[in-house]
């Protein structure tokens, strides 16, 4: 509709704190995990807040914007990699490219002030996530390689009639989900002038490399069409499903009863992931003999020996992948499926992780979204462990978390801690329209989930 509200950009500026640390002036070379992400999209997540009550005469959106900019500037003094841009040195004789972060390059992080003539309920009440949410983020459809010319971080603060949305777009070749939400958490602490800052979450910029490799890791490509593609998602419906603490407890108990006595208890998230995998197989009407997979993003920081610090700022993730025929997953119990996923996670040992990245070093590749995951697969990213709803920025707890266009495809599921707290979990699920309609009436799934 031509008269539908649109997000209007009011102003923008760039933030690049003065850096005295000599380390910030050196090139920062990307690790294998970083380089593999160059053709993926930026991370785009954001938080929706209610404006303080109209009776609160102390609240001013102009003052709020100024404080957000100021605290962001102070935060970027710690996360200075996000103020630079990517650079490449090409060796045509060797047919290789060396890609790194140059903190001296570019104008800094972008800060955008935008407005939208809609209410918080206009965003929350539709059955599906409204398309307008994609406009709450900068870098729409940008891939991480674009960080050569685009800011590595862009923050957009969109003022609604009665709310505020803070959308943060971060280059995924620079940070993974753990590092991304650590950035949010430290930004909040600085914004609220908490002292001392959580030292365990302050960024550690030194990259991890397999033993005997690094820090200069080259890719065997010199032309972008050799390793960069721009995935366009098909028509998708995006929907948020809520699982209460009670539902999560029921799932976990059911899975563990069905598995019986073992040395390892099925976790709540493994049980929920098993439910999702089973439900999406039914919703897609897969043939019984069709191979199907379910992949879980796994944080590798604590799987390496020695472990990486919590504040490791880079990509330290891999996928734990379980595979089975569709009828095996459906005909067996929830517990059987959860145990498949658990075994896939347990296989990600220090030895396995090192062998994976040593193999990458011998034959480097860059993920292509449309080729890396099998058709009709289920891919579960995010984590209910991330501190999302603790980021209140002085305007009370967020009422919702949403994401942009980035890295979405059929069967993509993103997990967040539940908005109600406790052990609750929220899932953002992306499916083609017919499959989503089937999921909405799937008895096993919908008996445990609420929509909206």
N, C-alpha and C positions, 0 to 999 in steps of 0.2 A: 504494500500500500504506500502510495506516495506521501501520505501525511503521517506515516509512522514516525515516532520520535527517533532521532539519531544522536549519537554521541558527538558533541562539538568540542573541538580542542580550543581552549581559551588562550593558553600560553605554554611555552616550554623553555627550559634552560638546561645547561649542562653543568655537572658537578665534578670537579677534578681537584681534590685536596692537594696542597703542596706536600710533596713527599721528600723527607730528609733522609730516610733510610736508604743506604747505598744498595741494599738488596732489591729495593723496588725499582731501581734504575737498570737492573740487569735483565737480559732476556730470560723469560721463564719458559722452559721447554715442556712440551706436552707429553704425558705418559701414553702408553699404548691404549689404556682405557679412555683417555681424552680424545686421542686421534681417531679412534673408532667411531666417535659420535659426530664427526664433522658434517655428515649428510642428514642427521636428524634435526628436528626443530629445536628452537629455544624452549626452555622450561617456562610455562606460563601458568602461574597460580595466583590467586588473589582472595582477599577477604572482604566480606560485605558487613558493614556496620550500620546500626541505626544512629542518626544524629542525636546528640543529647536533646532532651525535651525542650520544646519551644519556650518553656518557662525558664530555662537555664540561660539567664542573661549574660553569663560569662563566656558562653561558647561563641566563637567566631570562626567561620570557615577560613577566612584569610589568615587568622592567627594559627589555626591548625595546620594550614599548608606551610606556613613559614617555619613552624616547629618541626614538621616532618622533613622539610628540606635541610634544616640545620642538623637534625639528628642523623639524617642520611649522610651528610657530608662528613660528620665525625665518625660514622660507622665505616665509611669507605677509606678512612685513614688506616683501618685495620685490614679491610678487604680490598686492598689497592689493585689487585689483578683486574677487578671489575671496572676499573677506570681506564684501562688501556684498550688496545685492539690487537687482532691477530696480524702477524706478518709472516711472509714466506720467503725463504731463500731457495732458489731453483738451481739444481745442477743438471744442465741439459746433457752433459757427457755421460753422467751416471744415471740419467733419467730418474732423478729423485727430487723430493721437496722436503725441506725442513721447515715445519710450521711451529711458531712459538708465540707467546704473549709479549707484546711490547708495551710496557706501562707508560712510555713516553709518547705513544702514538694516540691520535684522536683527541676529541674535545672533552672526553670523560663520560660519566653516566648521564643518561637523559632523564629529565624530570618533567612530566607533563601534567598540566591542570586541565581537566575536561569537565563538561557538564552534560546532564541528561535529564530531560523532563519526564521522568518516570519515578515511581515510588518503590520502596523496598518490596512491598507486596506484589508489585508488577513483575519483579524478578523471581520471587519465591513461589507465587501461587500457580503458575502454569504447570501442567503435568510434566512436560519436558523442560530441560534447561533452555531458556529463550536464546534465540540466535544473537540477540543484542549483546549478550555477555562476551562474545568474541571481540567486540569493540572496546571492551574494558582493558585491552592489552595492546601494547606496541609490538612491533616485529611480527605482524600477522603473516603467517606462512614462511617466515624467514628460516633458513637453515643455518646451522652453526658456522659453516664456512663464511657466511655473510659477515661474520665478526671482523673480517678484514676491513670493511667499510662502515659497518654499523656499530653502535655502542654494544659492549658486552653485557651491560645492564641498562634496563629502562624501567622506570617506575611511573605509572600513570595513576593519579588520584582523580577519580570521577565523582563529582558531586551530584547526587540525586535529590529529588524534592525533599525527602526525609531521611536520606542515608548517604553513606560514603563508601566507595569501593576503592581499595588499594590493590592494583594489579602490578605484579612484578614479573618482568620477562628477563630471564638470565640465560646466557649462552651455556648450552649443555656440554660443550667441549671444555668448559672451564670448571663446572661444578655439577655434582650429581644431586639427587634429592636430599640426602642427608646434609650435604654442605649448603644447599639452598635454604633449608629450613633453619639450619644453624645461623645463617646470615639474618633471617627474619628475627630469630630469638635475640641475637646480640643487638640488632637494630632497636628492638623494643627496649632492652635494658638501657641502652644509651639514651633513647628517647625519654624514658621515664626517670633518667638520671639515677639509676640504681648503681650502688657502689658496694663492693667491688664487682666488676664484670665477671661473668662465668668464664674463668680462664680455660676450662676444658673445651669450650666451644670456640675460642678465638682461633682464627684460621692458621693452619700450618701449611705454608705454600710449597714446601719441598715435596717434589713428586716421588712416588714409589715406582721403581722399575724392577723387572726380574733381575736376579743376581747376574752380574757380568754385562749388563746392558745399561744404556742411558749415560748422561741425560739427553744427548742429541740423538733422537730417533727420527729417521727419515721414512717417508712413504715412497713407494716405487711408482709414483705418478708425477707428471708435470702439467698436465692439462686437466681442467676441472671436469670435463666430460668423462674422464677416466674413473672418477671416484665420487662425484657429487651428482645427485639426482634430486628432483623436487616432487615428492609424493603428494598426490592430490587425493584426498579421501573421497570415497563414494558417498552417496546420500546416507546419512546416519541420523538416528535418534539418540539423544543423550539424556540420561535420566539418573537421578539420585535416588538410591534405595537406602533406607535406614534400618539398621539391625540393633535392637535394644540390648542392654546388658543381659536381660532374661533370655532373649533369643540366642545370643552368643553362648550363654551357659548351657542351654538345651542342646545346641549343636555339638559343643565340645563333649558333653556327657554322652550323647548318642554315639558319636564317633568312637570314643574310647571303649564304650561297652561293646560295640560291634567288633573292634579290633581284639579285645580281650587282654590278657596279661602280657605285657611286653616291657622291655627295659626303658622304652622312651614313650612318654605320654604324648598323645596328639595335642597340639596346641589349638587354641581358639581360632587363630588365623588359618591354620591348616584345615580345620574342619569347615570354616566358612569358604575357603578357596575350593574345597572339594564340592560343596553345595553349588557354587557358581559354575564350576566345570560341568557337573552333571546337568544343571539347568540349561546352560547354553547349548549343550549337545541336543537336548530335547527341543529347545526353541528353534534351532536351525534345521531340525528334521534330518539329521545326518544318517546316512546308511549305516547299518550295523557293522559292516566290515571296514568302514572307513577309519583310517588312522587319525587320531586326534591327539593334540598335545595341550598341556597347560603349563605355562611358564610363570615363575614368581621371581620378581626382582630381589636379589639378595645382596645385602651390604657386606662387603668383604673385609671391612676394617678389623673386625674381631676374629676373622677366620684365618688371617695370616699369622705366622709365627716368626718373629715377634709381631704383635698386633700393631696396627696403625693407630695413631691417636684419634680420639673422637673428633677433634677439630681438623682432621685432614681435609684440605680444601682442593678437591679434584674429583675425578670419577673413580670410585672403588666399588663397582657393582658388577655382577654377572647374573645370568639367569639360571635358576634351578628348574630344569625341565623334566616333566613326567610325560610319558606317552603310553597310549593304549588304544585299542579299537573302541569305537563308539559303544557297541553293545556290551563290551566288558565293563565300561564305566557305568552304564545304565543298569545292567543286570546284577552287578555286585553292589555291596552296601556302601553307604556314605563313608564308613570307617575304612573300607578297603581302598577307596579312592584317596582318602586323606593320608593313608599310610604310603601310597604311591608318591604323593607329594612330599611327605616327610622324608622318605628315602632319598628323593632328589635333592633336598636341602642338605641332608647329612653327608651326601657325597661331595659337597663343596668344602673339602678340607684344604689345609695349607698346601699339601702336595698337589692336589688337583688344580687349585688356583694358579700355582706357579707353572704347572705344565701347560695350562691354557694360554697364559701370556707368553711363555717361552715359544709355544707354537705360533702365536701371533707375530712375535718378533721375526721368525723365520719366513713367515708368509703374511705380511701385513694386509689388512683389509679395512674398509670403512662400511659400517652398517648401512644398508639400503632398506628403508622401512617396508617396502612392498615385497622384498625378497628374503628378509631375515626371518620373518615369521610365516609359518605355513598357513595356507587358507583354512578357514574354519578353526583356527587355534584360539585358545583363550590365554590372554597375556595380562597378568595382574601386577601392576606397579604401585608406587606409593607405599605407605605404611601407616598403620594405626598408632605406631609409636612416635611419629613426628609430633612435636609440640606446635599445633596449629592454632587451637582456640585460646591459648594463653597470650596471644599477641593482641592486646586490647588497645594499645596506643592512647590510653587515657580517655577513650570514648566508650568504655564498657566492652564486654566480650563480643566477638564477631557473631553474627547470626547465621552465616553460611560461608563456605569456601567453594570457589568455582575455578574452572580452568578455561584456557582459551582454545584456539584451533589446534594447537601443537600436538604432534605425535598421537593422533587419534585414528583408529582404523576399526573395522568390524572385529568385535571380540576384545577390545581394549577395556580393561577395568582398572580404575584407580581407587586405592583405599585411603581413607582418612580416618582419624579418630572421630567417633560419633559426636554430634553437636550436643547431645544430652549428657555427655561425660560418662564416667564409670568405665565399663568394659564395652560400651557401645561402639559400633563401627558403621561408617557411611561408605557406600560404594557408588562411584560414578561409572555407569556402564554405557558403552557405545555399541549399537547394533543397527543393522538395516531395519527399516520400518516393520517388515513382516515378522522378523525374528523378535523384535522388541514387543510387538503385540502378543506373540506367543508366550514370551517370558512373563508378561503381566498377568497371565492366567495360569501359569505353571503352579500346580497345587503345592508341591514340595517347597518351592522357592517363596511363593507369596504368603504361605502360612507363617513364615518367619520374618518377612520384610514388610516395611511400610514404605509408601511412595511419596515423593514430593520433597 
